Amino acid sequence: MTPTRLADILTRASEKRFLVIGDLMLDEFVWGKVGRISPEAPVPVVEVTGESCFPGGAANVARNLREFVESVGVVGLIGKDRGGKQLRDLLGECKIDMSHSIEDGDFPTIVKTRIVARQQQVVRVDRERVLSPSAAQVKKVAASISKALPETDAIIFEDYGKGFLTADLISQVANAAVGKLLAADPNPRHRVDWNGMTVVKPNRAEAFLAAEIPWRDPSGPPNEDVDLMRAGETLLKKWDTKYILITLGEDGMMLFQKNEPPHHIPTKAREVFDVSGAGDTAIALFTLALACDATPIEAAEIANHASAVVVGKLGTATVSRAELVASFENDARGLS
């Protein structure tokens, strides 16, 4: 795809309106350097040089979309605690709507703290409790989303397996949103029927698990990966979805669609510093491109370029319009 075609697609983006539904998190990063080993235990001592926080999980999907569109809302569950306040403030700064979300005093906001020294993650500390919304909360959320549907172009379900996306909630929203663009980023620990989605984006391991195919490491090019092909075709039928986009890490992506041969998109990443949130970027940009009338292959190419940009950054990152355009221009000049 040419940079001119990309520009044509992105001109439609600003007016699109999105809802992202799923597990909301706060991503904390503690930055530092290691100069010695602790005398108390054989572990590195990290001398802290800085700290930063970013919206994580479904909130990071919304943050990626917000780089391109004016209207994005997130739907999820946060606590009335320090992490919840920080996440709400961060989303407010990004002008991301939280009016459909639930604030629950009994729920501890999910916080992931990564300690990074010299561009290497030393350890990650997760503070979380898997908790599903009550029946009353599901009813409230579904009713709120239903009212917003006339002004919504696309919905993304972002499942990190933390409990918010119950089968009942997904079903109620999907049934009310018939005819809308629906995308899902699944979690292997949470078996959900994604029937009727426009696109589902698993990674290779998630795809194999959902298709009930025994895991096998890839031994050749993706186009020759027989088990990968079988997984994609199986999931197209199982979930009755238009597209299955399987992310393959350093091997790029594989797009499956009905009545078309699988299409491999090689990675554009030149340097990989941090894969945190790369899947969030992929589902956000693929869905955005489809909403802007890109073909599925064009949408996959855009998602692939966007993911390549964010893995070249440290922390839970997003891709800007300028960075995405530059990636395509570099590719056109043979610099990728």
Secondary structure, DSSP 8 states (H G I E B T S, - for coil): --HHHHHHHHTTTTT-EEEEEE-EEEEEEEEEEEEEE-SSSSSEEEEEEEEEEEEEEHHHHHHHHHTT-SEEEEE-EEESSHHHHHHHHHHHHTT-B-TTSEEETTS--EEEEEEEETTEEEEEEEE-------HHHHHHHHHHHHHHGGG-SEEEEE--SSS-S-HHHHHHHHHHTTTSEEEEE--TTS----TT-SEE--BHHHHHHHTT-------S-GGG-HHHHHHHHHHHHHHT-SEEEEE-GGG-EEEEETTS--EEE----S--S--TTHHHHHHHHHHHHHHTT--HHHHHHHHHHHHHHHTTSSSS----HHHHHHHHHHHHTT--
